[in-house]
Amino acid sequence: MKARVIALTEVTPSDIERWQQLAQRASEPNPFLEPFFLASAGRYREDAQSTQLLLVEDGSQLLAVLAFEKMKRRIRGLPINAITTGTLFLRTESERWHPLVDATRAAEAIECLLGEARRLHLPGLIDLERMPEGPLTEAWYLAAEAAHVPIIERGGQEYAYVHRTDETRPEVPLLDSAPVQLRLEHLSHRTRKRFSRSLRELQHQFGGELSLVDRGPDPDALAEFLRLQASGWKGDLTRGGGAFLVTGQDRWFKDATASFRSEGRLSVFLMTAGTETIYSAVRFRSGNGLFAVHDAFNEDFAQYGAGGLGRLAVISRSMIDYPVDFYDSSMHPKYVDSTHLYPHRRRFVSLLLAPRGGVSKAVLRALPTARRLRDRFAR
């Protein structure tokens, strides 16, 4: 088993094939670390050119892929070289940055990665941002202990999530159009009343039910999403908009989504009333989960809370008609109004490791003590 580092722009077709196979075996699925998403960015996106990949291999089999950039961290006032999983590109396009690691050999692969840090001339600190609590994070702790590498948690946040509860998991997704139905039992009485009223008012205005359909297999559905995204404030650069048709990133997005479509893992939801599109959302299926990517709503219907209605419609349908165990909002908790629409939460943490360098290891080992003293004085 060995590790190596390559630039994202240097991946070969063989690397991509093995990388995609790894994505299917990953301890924690992450479509934003799949080559369909990331390698495509290396071809089309300027902000992905600085991304590097740390690969762990055993013969022809790929066991881990970690995307990173180099940076400087100040720890207790000391500047320390580090690598971070929060790359420029991923910070722009995703909330999920955790690496792909083979579920059956996770701790073993990570221990190899840590042991090879010196040979690969990696910086003294590894900053793993937004790691999902669970098997993958546990594997990092086990590997760090085995490799005698200091590791600490430097914080965490609760992200909006939907976990499958007692519904029967279907075999294939249902792509037929269906009337919009909202599952509102997890919301406050006031919020339930507001969205129920908005749905009734929209139906009254159009003289019929709103419909939700997943047209993922149809490339024209993505074109409709891009049009809707560019029609509102996201299409206005002076208002901070970043619609793909305006920024010129639509070529990358079409390429990335086409790859997911080719494997039947792309969903493009359209909520419509007659011939009018009210809301559209792009979602990826990866492993046993459905992941939010981007969405947009028709601002002509902003007074009805069209964005919230659309999200609730997709949430309500996803855990009934789709063969997944969870739905990841991929949404930062700072978006409070949207976050509260989701019934569950999952904690994501940031981990610091010091695989090499005397100063890095000494500073990291001292941090837990320093934090305990700080917390004691704060109390």
Summary of the structure (lengths in Angstrom):
residues: 379
radius of gyration: 22.0
end to end distance: 47.8
largest distance: 70.9
contacts: 1247
relative contact order: 0.16
helix: 42%
strand: 28%
